[in-house]
């Protein structure tokens, strides 16, 4: 993953207090009606997503302290935490409205980024598992530094790029950024992608992000988010 994104999201993860966790069983899904309505109505294409990355321990679990400075906390929510795909994760669907998700009690904190991007943490069973990015009020990226969740094909943080190639075959490809100093594994699904980026310390996958190809891949290749 490009170094700038690792720095930004590592700080967010540490500040947000994403402590080690173990998923013993799926939690009861309780997204509010407003969130369900928003997911159903979400457009297939939205503005570019924020490219994010993060570090975690050898078990793929982040740790940290309190909430980021200047963030705004809202009420809780519940969902299962097993699968992340190019559609999103649980009630957090690409294209969903930040306002509607917040009204449903599914957003924990928000923090502004550059270029009209807002970063957010979530409540309930997904808390400490995923980070969200919104642009112009719409969800444009979901990312995770933990395992689970896994992709629909069974790929997850902690795997090697060779294991990803065994899972995806010709559907995926190992790519390099423009600077030639970072590798990632890219899987295309129409205009959206799964992008598995490297860990800054050990070999293998350190972060999985899903979103629009027009932003996720371009941001990795160019090494910038705005």
C-alpha angles and dihedrals in degrees: 000000000000112000097237093060092047090055094048098046096038086060091048093048093047093046094045093059098239097176127191112283141183123211107217097170137347113278120233110273111239110164111159123249091252091058092047090051091050093049091052092048097043113125117239092235127045137160120298118295127235113256108228139176138177145188127236140173123278088272090057095249123130125218136194151128136269134335120301115269112269097014123137119227124214137179131295140268143178137230144144118274107203110095134043119182141161086277090061132248127299109314091346099095126173106260095027118138120254089214093054094045090049092049089052090055094247099120120078104181139353132203128183122243133181128295096025093304122143121197119210144185123212139225135234125022092345093058110117090014106077141023122209133210124200128191121194087352097305128110108250105164142023119193138179137190094188139079118251116061103077134183119263087261092054100256119141148165111290096042123115122245088247090059090051090053089053090052100044105027111179092356091076138044138197109239137184130218121246092259090054093228101105138048132204138174115238128198118185126213105177108288093350133071147197109223121193110195130192130264116249093226111026134032120269138039118339101167138022119201130178128195145094116344091220089069110020097052095037092050092051093048095046096037096228136100102204 
